[in-house]
Amino acid sequence: MTDPDIKHMKMALKLAERGLDSVEPNPAVGCIIAKANQIIGRGWHKKFGGPHAEINAMEDCKSLGVNPKDATMYVTLEPCSHFGKTKPCAEAVIAAGLGRVVIATVDPSEHSNGRGIDQLRAAGITVETGLCQTEARLLNAPFIKFAATRQPWVTLKWAQSLDGKLAWTLAAGQSSPRSTGSGEANRWISNKESRRDVQRLRRRAGAILVGVNTLLADDPFLVPRPPKGKKPLRIVLDSYLRTKLTSRLLRTTKTSPVMIFTRQDTIMEKPDIADRIIKKGAELVGYPDTHGLSNLHYLLDDLRDRGIGTVLVEGGPTVIASFLKERLADEICIYLAPKILAQKGGADLAGPIAQLSQATGLHYVRTMQFGDDICITGLTEEGLRGISVGERVEQGK
């Protein structure tokens, strides 16, 4: 690959980023078309159900009055070869007479997985893959994992103080500041800029999950703002049906669906409460005796069967520790506020490990600053394996 090839693919990756938060559950894809190393078309997948990046890039050529025949296309994901909400991109590329297509990564979906590449090559187009493959897979990590393994991508999110306290409302025996009128300063550890970034995570999620303790303490809505038309499934882990019928989640089931995940035995023990929750419009899902297996595995399998590929966990220390202990987290996002709460602060993150050697390590760590807050994100070993499934490099073919 030449330096211009690398330059153009990195530009395509930047374009792809523009689609994040709008295209899910589809992948974010960017495309550059160049002839004689001059860019003649740009495009990206802008919204779910809309034209794909390749089509938009070729339309850009047309708007500029340039013919893409014999040009080189740089695209961050293998062009589709199947009919979905749009026509196959591979056919459009062939019809436009492109001479060469450089692809960052293969689409591991069952209906793709090299079929688009084979179709392009059968039409006489030179196809090369693997350029900036890692960057392309990191960009669409949830999509890549779900497409390759049919298992949801799990992101754990929390805000904490410098001394490791997660939230005022999680302090033992302390009531929620939402009901005390104690002011904005006591409601949040993180600042407004960090909380605005959380909406970005919510918009990418197919499901948003909390434990019942967080629900009782904070009474959250758990909907992205603005929603951009998507309605994530809001999940409460509530083994003993302690969810209040007056909670904002149960008052807004028409706004976005709600699932209460509980024990099957609890449903039988509390039929009246279960019936009231259902009448509020929530779905009640009971998990059976899992014979030593975590109920979280049962939940993720249920979400997989629903086609939900991304789960954002906003629970408190107990829920977070459970996902870490079961090695079910793919990504961790921590908002670190420059505050020290000491013993009068909130709850510590319950440690699921006994030795430092067993600690959860992060890979591809990124840091962002939101005002005085610092956001640290990274992939766990599970997440690293998730984006590596089906990885193929075919440069030069």
C-alpha positions in Angstrom: 0.0 0.0 0.0 1.2 3.5 -0.8 1.2 6.6 1.4 -1.7 8.1 -0.6 -3.6 4.8 0.1 -3.1 5.2 3.8 -4.0 8.9 3.7 -7.3 8.2 1.8 -8.3 5.4 4.1 -7.7 7.5 7.2 -9.9 10.2 5.6 -12.6 7.5 5.0 -12.4 6.5 8.7 -12.9 10.1 9.7 -15.9 10.4 7.5 -17.3 7.2 9.0 -17.2 8.7 12.5 -19.8 11.2 11.4 -22.4 8.4 11.3 -21.9 7.3 14.9 -25.0 7.7 17.0 -27.2 7.8 13.9 -26.7 4.6 12.0 -26.9 1.9 14.8 -27.5 -1.0 14.7 -25.8 -0.6 11.2 -22.1 0.0 11.1 -20.6 3.5 10.6 -18.9 3.4 7.2 -16.9 6.0 5.3 -15.8 6.1 1.6 -13.3 8.1 -0.5 -13.1 7.8 -4.3 -9.8 9.0 -5.9 -8.4 9.2 -9.4 -4.7 9.9 -10.0 -4.5 10.5 -6.2 -7.0 13.3 -6.4 -10.2 12.9 -4.4 -13.3 13.0 -6.6 -15.9 11.8 -4.2 -16.7 11.5 -0.5 -19.5 9.8 1.4 -20.5 8.2 4.6 -23.5 6.3 6.0 -25.5 9.1 7.5 -28.5 7.4 9.1 -30.1 4.0 9.6 -32.0 2.9 6.6 -30.4 5.6 4.4 -27.9 5.2 1.5 -24.6 3.5 2.3 -21.3 5.3 2.2 -20.3 3.9 -1.3 -23.5 5.2 -2.8 -23.1 8.6 -1.3 -19.5 8.9 -2.5 -20.5 8.0 -6.0 -23.4 10.5 -5.9 -20.8 13.1 -4.7 -18.8 12.3 -7.9 -21.9 12.9 -10.0 -22.7 16.2 -8.3 -19.1 17.3 -9.1 -19.5 16.2 -12.7 -16.7 13.6 -12.4 -16.9 10.1 -13.7 -15.6 7.5 -11.2 -14.8 4.9 -14.0 -11.4 3.3 -13.3 -11.0 5.2 -10.1 -10.0 3.8 -6.7 -12.5 3.5 -3.9 -11.4 3.4 -0.3 -14.1 2.1 2.0 -13.9 1.2 5.7 -16.1 -2.0 5.5 -16.7 -4.6 2.8 -19.4 -3.4 0.4 -22.7 -5.3 0.9 -23.8 -7.8 -1.7 -27.3 -8.5 -0.4 -30.7 -6.7 -0.5 -31.6 -5.1 2.8 -33.0 -1.7 3.4 -31.0 -0.6 0.3 -29.8 -2.3 -2.9 -26.4 -4.1 -2.9 -23.5 -1.7 -2.9 -21.2 -4.2 -4.7 -23.5 -4.1 -7.8 -23.5 -0.3 -7.8 -19.7 -0.2 -7.6 -19.4 -2.7 -10.5 -21.9 -0.7 -12.6 -20.0 2.5 -12.0 -16.8 0.9 -13.5 -14.5 1.4 -10.5 -11.1 -0.1 -11.2 -9.8 -0.8 -7.7 -11.4 -1.1 -4.3 -9.4 -0.9 -1.1 -11.3 -2.2 2.0 -10.3 -1.7 5.6 -12.0 -4.8 7.0 -14.3 -7.7 5.9 -17.9 -7.6 7.1 -18.2 -10.8 9.3 -22.0 -10.8 8.9 -23.5 -14.1 7.8 -24.8 -12.5 4.6 -21.5 -10.9 3.8 -18.2 -12.3 5.1 -16.3 -11.9 1.8 -19.2 -12.3 -0.6 -19.0 -8.6 -1.6 -15.3 -9.0 -2.2 -15.8 -12.1 -4.3 -18.4 -10.3 -6.4 -16.1 -7.4 -7.1 -13.2 -9.6 -8.1 -15.4 -11.7 -10.3 -16.3 -8.5 -12.2 -12.6 -7.8 -12.8 -12.1 -5.2 -10.1 -8.8 -5.2 -8.1 -9.6 -5.6 -4.5 -7.2 -5.2 -1.5 -8.2 -5.6 2.1 -6.6 -5.0 5.5 -5.5 -1.4 5.3 -6.2 0.3 8.7 -8.1 -2.9 9.7 -7.6 -2.4 13.4 -8.9 1.2 13.3 -11.9 0.1 11.3 -12.8 -2.7 13.7 -12.4 -0.5 16.7 -14.7 2.1 15.2 -17.5 -0.5 14.8 -16.5 -2.9 17.6 -20.1 -3.6 18.8 -21.2 -4.4 15.2 -18.1 -6.5 14.5 -18.6 -8.7 17.6 -22.3 -9.2 17.2 -22.0 -9.9 13.5 -19.3 -12.5 14.1 -20.4 -14.1 17.3 -24.1 -13.1 17.8 -23.2 -12.0 21.3 -24.0 -8.4 22.5 -21.3 -5.9 23.1 -21.4 -4.8 26.7 -20.1 -1.4 27.8 -19.8 -0.6 31.5 -20.1 3.1 32.3 -19.7 4.9 35.6 -18.6 8.2 37.1 -16.3 8.3 40.1 -14.4 10.6 42.3 -10.6 10.6 42.7 -10.9 8.4 45.7 -13.0 5.8 43.9 -16.5 6.7 45.1 -19.2 6.1 42.5 -22.2 8.2 43.6 -23.7 10.0 46.6 -27.0 8.2 46.0 -25.3 4.8 46.5 -24.1 5.5 50.0 -25.5 3.0 52.5 -28.7 4.3 54.0 -28.6 7.6 52.2 -31.7 8.8 50.3 -31.6 10.1 46.8 -30.8 13.8 46.4 -33.5 14.0 43.8 -36.0 13.9 46.6 -34.2 16.1 49.1 -33.8 19.2 47.0 -30.2 19.4 48.0 -29.1 21.0 44.7 -27.3 20.3 41.5 -23.9 19.9 43.3 -25.1 16.9 45.2 -26.8 15.2 42.3 -23.9 14.3 40.2 -20.2 13.5 40.6 -19.5 14.3 36.9 -20.1 17.7 35.3 -22.5 18.7 32.6 -20.0 18.1 29.7 -19.5 14.5 30.9 -23.2 13.9 31.2 -23.7 15.2 27.7 -21.2 12.7 26.5 -23.1 9.9 28.2 -26.0 10.7 25.8 -23.6 9.7 23.0 -23.2 6.3 24.6 -26.9 5.9 25.1 -27.7 6.7 21.5 -25.4 3.9 20.4 -27.0 1.3 22.7 -29.8 -1.1 21.8 -30.4 -1.6 25.6 -29.6 0.4 28.7 -29.3 -1.5 32.0 -29.4 -0.6 35.7 -29.9 -2.5 38.9 -32.9 -2.0 41.1 -30.8 -0.1 43.7 -29.9 2.5 41.2 -33.6 2.7 40.1 -34.8 3.2 43.7 -32.1 5.8 44.4 -32.1 7.9 41.2 -35.4 7.1 39.5 -33.8 7.6 36.0 -35.4 7.8 32.6 -32.6 6.0 30.8 -33.4 7.5 27.5 -30.9 9.3 25.2 -31.4 13.0 24.8 -32.0 13.8 22.0 -33.3 10.3 21.1 -32.8 10.6 17.3 -35.8 8.4 16.8 -34.3 5.3 18.4 -35.9 3.6 21.4 -33.5 1.5 23.4 -34.8 -1.3 25.6 -34.5 -0.1 29.3 -33.7 -3.0 31.6 -33.9 -3.2 35.4 -32.2 -6.1 37.2 -34.8 -6.7 40.0 -34.7 -10.2 41.4 -37.4 -9.5 44.1 -39.6 -7.1 42.2 -38.8 -4.0 44.3 -39.4 -1.6 41.3 -41.8 1.1 42.3 -45.0 1.3 40.2 -44.6 5.1 40.3 -41.1 5.1 38.9 -40.4 7.2 35.8 -39.5 4.1 33.8 -43.0 2.5 34.4 -44.7 5.8 33.7 -42.9 6.1 30.3 -43.2 2.6 28.8 -44.8 4.2 25.7 -41.7 6.4 25.3 -39.3 3.5 25.2 -39.8 -0.1 26.1 -39.0 -1.4 29.6 -37.9 -4.9 30.7 -37.9 -6.0 34.4 -35.5 -8.9 34.7 -36.4 -11.0 37.7 -36.5 -14.6 39.2 -39.2 -16.9 37.9 -39.8 -17.8 41.6 -40.4 -14.2 42.4 -43.1 -13.9 39.8 -44.9 -16.9 41.4 -44.4 -15.5 44.9 -45.6 -12.0 44.0 -48.3 -12.4 41.3 -50.1 -9.2 42.2 -47.0 -7.0 41.8 -46.0 -8.9 38.7 -49.5 -8.2 37.2 -49.3 -4.5 38.0 -45.9 -4.1 36.4 -47.2 -5.8 33.3 -50.3 -3.6 33.2 -48.0 -0.6 33.3 -46.7 -1.7 29.9 -43.4 -3.2 31.0 -42.2 -6.7 29.9 -41.5 -9.0 32.8 -38.8 -11.6 32.1 -38.2 -14.3 34.6 -35.0 -16.3 34.7 -35.0 -19.9 35.9 -32.7 -21.6 38.3 -29.5 -21.5 36.2 -27.8 -24.2 38.2 -24.7 -22.2 39.1 -24.6 -20.1 36.0 -24.9 -16.4 36.2 -28.3 -15.0 35.3 -26.5 -12.3 33.3 -25.6 -15.0 30.8 -29.3 -15.8 30.5 -30.1 -12.1 30.0 -27.5 -11.6 27.3 -28.7 -14.7 25.5 -32.2 -13.3 25.6 -31.0 -10.0 24.2 -29.1 -11.8 21.5 -32.3 -13.6 20.4 -34.0 -10.2 20.1 -31.3 -9.0 17.8 -29.9 -6.4 20.4 -26.2 -6.1 19.8 -25.2 -3.4 22.3 -25.8 -3.1 26.0 -24.9 0.0 28.1 -24.6 -0.9 31.8 -25.2 2.1 34.0 -25.7 0.2 37.2 -24.1 0.7 40.6 -21.1 -1.1 42.3 -22.8 -4.4 42.6 -24.0 -4.7 39.0 -20.7 -3.4 37.6 -18.8 -5.9 39.8 -21.0 -8.7 38.6 -20.3 -8.1 34.9 -16.6 -7.8 35.6 -16.5 -11.0 37.7 -18.3 -12.9 35.0 -16.0 -11.5 32.3 -19.0 -10.2 30.4 -17.8 -6.6 29.8 -16.2 -5.7 26.4 -15.6 -2.0 27.1 -15.3 0.2 30.1 -15.9 3.9 30.2 -15.1 5.8 33.4 -15.7 9.5 34.0 -13.2 10.7 36.6 -14.2 13.9 38.4 -11.6 15.9 40.3 -13.3 15.5 43.7 -12.5 13.7 46.9 -15.5 12.4 48.8 -13.7 10.5 51.5 -15.7 8.4 53.9 -18.7 10.7 53.7 -19.0 10.1 50.0 -20.7 7.4 48.0 -20.1 3.7 47.4 -16.8 2.1 46.4 -16.7 -0.2 43.4 -16.9 -3.6 45.0 -13.8 -5.5 44.0 -14.6 -8.7 42.1 -11.0 -10.0 42.3 -8.6 -11.1 45.0 -5.2 -10.5 43.4 -3.7 -7.8 41.2 -2.8 -10.5 38.7 -6.5 -11.1 38.2 -7.3 -7.4 37.5 -9.2 -6.4 34.4 -6.7 -4.8 32.0 -7.7 -2.4 29.3 -6.5 -2.2 25.7 -6.6 0.6 23.1 -7.1 3.1 26.0 -8.3 6.6 25.1 -8.7 9.6 27.2 -10.9 12.6 26.7 -11.4 15.7 28.7 -14.8 17.3 29.5 -14.2 20.5 31.4 -12.2 19.3 34.5 -13.5 15.7 34.1 -11.4 13.1 32.4 -13.0 10.2 30.6 -11.0 6.9 30.3 -12.2 4.2 27.9 -10.7 0.9 26.9 -11.4 -2.6 25.7 -11.2 -5.6 28.0 -9.7 -8.9 27.0 -13.2 -10.0 26.0 -13.7 -6.9 23.9 -10.3 -7.5 22.3 -11.3 -11.0 21.3 -14.7 -9.7 20.1 -13.2 -7.4 17.4 -10.6 -10.1 16.3 -13.2 -12.8 15.4 -13.1 -13.4 11.7 -10.2 -11.0 11.1 -8.7 -11.3 7.6 -5.9 -9.6 5.9 -5.6 -10.1 2.1 -3.4 -7.3 1.0 -2.1 -7.6 -2.5 -4.8 -9.9 -3.8 
